[in-house]
């Protein structure tokens, strides 16, 4: 028994040790990689076997050429798989980590899925992987001239499998903002006010060629998706219609032959009716919420929003019908076997 216990304990330790990195990075990358180097400056050692990839396009817009003291600048960060940007099949989840080496301060709107990086309280990271890969943050410049300010921006584009593997890609972008009074020009202020800086492969982003095999695959995927959607719609609509038809037939026959549900004592009817009413209310509440929500309910790339919403409405209606049947049973006349 002791040997078995030690083996179970060893297995649990291994599982926890393996899962901790994935769990930790799901809420943003750690400040240091496995080599104890800063992730934002030297990159990630877990994704893509620790090597950067040009497939990860990292972009930041709204970067000023020169900062003014105590001035706030809005920066928009974009991270994506270049294949996905060009319309091909690529990674769909993204994250980022940005640092200014504690010069100035970052802030953001509460609606953004952003937090301060663990272990580097002045750096900023995502709080949840993003499907869009777009974040907007504000940078407040220092209150005095501290010289050029250097920024580092690391971004990763992942496949959403939940584990860091060689199908996840990352890249690093660094840039600087000049100190006040160092740039003068006769051109308009808008010309040199802000700029866009990016890193990533140019060929896969702008010169991708779609092969005939890819076109055939896209047509087959579209056809299978249409067949799947229409088949599901037909199946569940037919099933719902059969259930409703059977219920209506039962109600008609009960009225015709003056029959009905068996007698149910009040001490049983009240709890049963209450439970069914609660299920009806909760199902209807969730159904209305999902129907009015702009967020999709997806699983492995398939949108189940309509199916889940329809199921919730059906459960609500079925529970309401159950309440009705409970009331009928409570009002039925008891037979001899019911009072014995």
C-alpha positions in Angstrom: 0.0 0.0 0.0 2.8 2.4 0.8 4.5 1.7 -2.6 1.2 2.4 -4.4 0.7 5.6 -2.4 4.2 6.8 -3.2 3.5 6.1 -6.9 0.2 8.0 -6.9 1.9 11.0 -5.1 4.7 11.0 -7.7 2.3 11.0 -10.6 0.3 13.9 -9.0 3.5 15.9 -8.6 4.5 15.3 -12.2 1.0 16.3 -13.5 1.0 19.5 -11.4 4.5 20.4 -12.5 3.6 20.0 -16.1 0.3 21.9 -15.9 1.5 24.9 -13.9 3.3 26.7 -16.8 0.2 26.4 -19.0 -2.1 27.6 -16.2 0.2 30.4 -15.4 0.5 31.7 -19.0 -3.2 31.5 -19.6 -3.4 34.8 -17.7 -0.5 36.4 -19.5 3.2 35.6 -19.8 5.5 35.6 -16.8 8.0 38.4 -16.3 11.0 36.0 -16.8 11.4 33.0 -19.1 12.9 29.7 -18.1 16.4 31.1 -18.6 15.6 33.9 -16.0 15.8 36.5 -18.7 13.1 39.1 -19.1 10.4 37.7 -21.4 9.5 41.1 -22.9 13.2 41.7 -24.0 14.5 38.2 -24.7 11.3 36.3 -25.7 9.4 33.2 -24.6 11.1 29.9 -24.2 8.0 27.8 -24.1 6.2 28.6 -27.4 7.6 27.4 -30.8 10.5 25.7 -29.0 11.8 29.0 -27.8 12.4 30.5 -31.2 10.8 33.7 -32.6 8.7 33.4 -35.7 7.9 35.9 -38.5 4.4 34.5 -38.6 3.7 36.4 -35.4 2.9 39.9 -36.5 3.3 42.4 -33.7 2.2 46.0 -34.3 1.7 49.1 -32.3 0.1 52.4 -33.6 -0.1 55.8 -32.2 3.6 55.9 -31.2 4.9 59.6 -31.1 8.3 60.4 -32.5 8.9 62.7 -29.6 7.1 63.0 -26.2 6.2 66.0 -24.2 6.4 65.9 -20.4 3.3 64.7 -18.5 1.5 64.0 -21.8 -0.8 61.0 -22.3 -0.5 59.0 -25.5 -2.9 56.3 -26.7 -1.2 53.2 -28.1 -3.1 50.4 -30.0 -1.4 47.0 -29.9 -2.2 44.4 -32.5 -0.9 40.8 -32.4 -2.0 38.1 -34.9 -0.9 35.2 -37.1 0.1 36.6 -40.5 -1.7 33.8 -42.2 -4.9 34.7 -40.4 -4.5 38.3 -41.3 -4.2 37.4 -45.0 -7.4 35.3 -44.9 -5.8 31.8 -44.6 -6.2 29.3 -41.9 -3.9 30.3 -38.9 -3.9 30.9 -35.2 -6.8 32.8 -33.7 -5.7 33.6 -30.1 -3.2 36.3 -29.1 -1.5 37.9 -26.1 1.1 40.6 -25.4 3.6 42.0 -22.9 4.8 45.6 -23.0 7.5 47.4 -21.0 9.0 50.9 -20.8 11.4 50.0 -18.0 9.3 51.8 -15.5 9.5 55.1 -17.3 6.1 56.8 -17.4 2.9 55.0 -16.5 0.5 52.8 -18.3 -3.3 52.9 -17.9 -6.3 51.4 -19.7 -10.0 51.3 -19.8 -11.7 48.7 -17.5 -13.3 47.0 -20.5 -9.8 46.0 -21.8 -8.7 42.5 -20.8 -5.4 43.9 -19.4 -3.5 43.6 -16.1 -0.1 44.5 -14.7 2.4 41.8 -15.4 3.3 39.4 -12.6 6.8 40.1 -11.3 7.0 43.4 -13.1 4.4 45.7 -11.6 5.1 48.5 -14.2 4.8 46.3 -17.2 1.5 45.5 -18.8 0.1 42.2 -20.1 -3.2 40.7 -21.2 -5.4 39.0 -18.6 -7.0 36.6 -21.0 -6.1 35.4 -24.6 -7.9 37.6 -27.1 -9.6 36.4 -30.3 -9.2 39.8 -31.9 -5.7 40.4 -30.6 -6.3 44.2 -30.3 -5.7 46.2 -27.1 -5.7 49.9 -26.4 -3.6 51.3 -23.6 -2.5 54.8 -22.5 1.1 55.8 -21.7 1.7 58.9 -19.5 5.1 60.4 -20.3 7.4 61.3 -17.4 7.1 64.7 -15.7 10.6 65.7 -16.8 13.0 65.1 -19.6 14.6 61.7 -19.0 16.1 61.3 -22.4 14.9 58.7 -25.0 12.4 56.2 -23.7 12.9 52.6 -24.8 9.9 50.3 -25.2 9.8 46.5 -25.7 6.7 44.7 -26.9 6.4 40.9 -27.1 3.4 39.2 -28.7 2.4 35.6 -29.2 -0.1 34.1 -31.6 -1.4 30.8 -30.4 -3.8 28.1 -31.6 -5.9 28.0 -28.5 -5.1 24.4 -27.7 -4.2 25.3 -24.1 -0.6 24.1 -24.2 2.5 25.8 -25.4 3.7 23.9 -28.5 5.5 24.4 -31.8 2.2 25.6 -33.4 2.3 28.8 -31.2 4.4 31.7 -32.5 5.9 34.8 -30.9 7.9 37.8 -31.9 9.4 40.9 -30.2 9.3 44.5 -31.3 11.4 47.3 -29.7 11.2 51.0 -30.3 12.1 54.3 -28.7 10.5 57.7 -28.3 12.7 60.8 -28.5 12.9 63.3 -25.6 11.3 66.8 -25.9 12.9 69.3 -28.2 15.0 66.9 -30.2 13.0 66.9 -33.4 12.3 70.1 -35.4 10.7 70.3 -38.8 9.0 72.7 -41.1 6.4 70.1 -42.0 2.9 70.0 -40.5 2.6 68.6 -37.0 0.4 65.8 -38.1 3.2 64.4 -40.4 5.4 63.6 -37.5 2.9 63.3 -34.7 2.5 59.5 -34.5 3.7 56.4 -36.3 3.0 52.7 -36.7 5.7 50.2 -35.9 5.4 46.5 -36.7 7.4 43.3 -37.1 6.5 40.1 -39.0 6.9 38.5 -42.3 6.1 40.6 -45.3 5.6 37.7 -47.8 3.1 35.8 -45.8 1.1 39.0 -45.0 1.0 40.6 -48.4 2.2 38.1 -51.1 0.5 34.9 -50.0 -0.6 32.8 -53.0 -3.7 30.7 -52.6 -3.2 27.3 -54.3 -5.9 25.3 -56.1 -5.8 22.8 -53.3 -6.6 25.5 -50.8 -9.5 26.8 -52.9 -10.9 23.2 -53.2 -10.5 22.8 -49.4 -12.3 26.1 -48.7 -15.2 25.0 -50.9 -15.4 21.6 -49.2 -15.3 23.2 -45.8 -18.0 25.7 -46.7 -20.2 22.8 -48.2 -19.7 20.6 -45.1 -20.5 23.5 -42.8 -23.7 24.3 -44.7 -24.8 20.6 -44.7 -24.0 20.4 -41.0 -26.0 23.5 -40.2 -29.0 22.7 -42.3 -29.0 19.1 -41.2 -29.0 20.1 -37.5 -31.7 22.7 -38.1 -33.9 20.1 -39.9 -33.3 17.4 -37.3 -34.0 19.5 -34.2 -37.0 21.3 -35.8 -38.5 17.9 -36.7 -37.9 16.5 -33.3 -39.5 19.5 -31.6 -42.5 19.3 -33.9 -43.0 15.6 -33.1 -42.8 16.2 -29.4 -45.3 19.1 -29.6 -47.6 17.1 -31.8 -47.5 14.1 -29.4 -48.3 16.4 -26.4 -51.2 18.0 -28.3 -52.6 14.6 -29.3 -52.4 13.5 -25.6 -54.3 16.6 -24.4 -57.0 16.1 -27.1 -57.5 12.4 -26.2 -57.6 13.1 -22.5 -60.4 15.7 -23.0 -62.3 13.5 -25.4 -62.3 10.5 -23.0 -62.5 12.6 -19.9 -59.2 11.2 -18.7 -56.2 13.0 -17.2 -53.2 12.6 -15.0 -53.4 10.5 -11.9 -54.2 12.1 -8.6 -51.2 13.8 -6.8 -51.4 14.7 -3.1 -50.8 18.3 -2.2 -47.8 17.5 -0.1 -46.2 16.1 -3.3 -47.7 18.5 -5.8 -46.4 21.7 -4.2 -42.7 20.7 -4.2 -42.9 19.3 -7.7 -44.6 22.4 -9.0 -42.1 24.6 -7.3 -39.1 22.7 -8.8 -40.6 22.8 -12.3 -41.4 26.5 -12.0 -37.8 27.3 -10.9 -36.4 25.3 -13.9 -38.8 27.2 -16.2 -37.8 30.6 -14.8 -34.0 30.0 -14.9 -34.1 28.4 -18.4 -36.1 31.3 -19.7 -33.8 33.8 -18.1 -30.7 32.2 -19.7 -32.4 31.8 -23.1 -33.3 35.5 -23.2 -29.8 36.5 -22.1 -28.1 34.3 -24.8 -30.6 35.6 -27.4 -29.7 39.2 -26.7 -26.0 38.7 -26.2 -23.5 39.7 -28.9 -21.0 37.1 -27.8 -21.1 33.7 -29.5 -21.0 30.4 -27.8 -18.4 28.4 -29.7 -16.8 25.0 -29.2 -13.9 23.9 -31.4 -14.7 26.6 -33.9 -18.4 25.7 -34.2 -21.0 28.3 -33.2 -23.6 26.7 -30.9 -25.4 30.0 -29.9 -28.6 29.2 -31.7 -28.7 25.6 -30.6 -28.1 26.4 -26.9 -30.6 29.3 -27.0 -33.3 27.1 -28.6 -32.6 24.3 -26.1 -33.0 26.7 -23.2 -36.3 28.0 -24.6 -37.5 24.4 -25.1 -36.6 23.4 -21.5 -38.4 26.5 -20.2 -41.5 25.6 -22.2 -41.4 22.0 -21.2 -41.0 22.9 -17.5 -44.0 25.3 -17.8 -46.0 22.4 -19.3 -44.8 20.3 -16.3 -46.2 22.9 -13.9 -49.5 22.8 -15.8 -49.6 18.9 -15.5 -48.8 19.1 -11.8 -51.8 21.4 -11.3 -54.1 19.1 -13.2 -52.8 16.1 -11.1 -53.4 18.0 -7.9 -57.0 18.8 -8.9 -57.8 15.3 -10.1 -60.3 13.3 -8.0 -58.6 10.7 -5.9 -59.4 7.0 -6.5 -59.7 4.3 -4.0 -56.0 3.3 -4.3 -55.0 6.9 -3.6 -56.8 7.1 -0.2 -56.0 3.7 1.0 
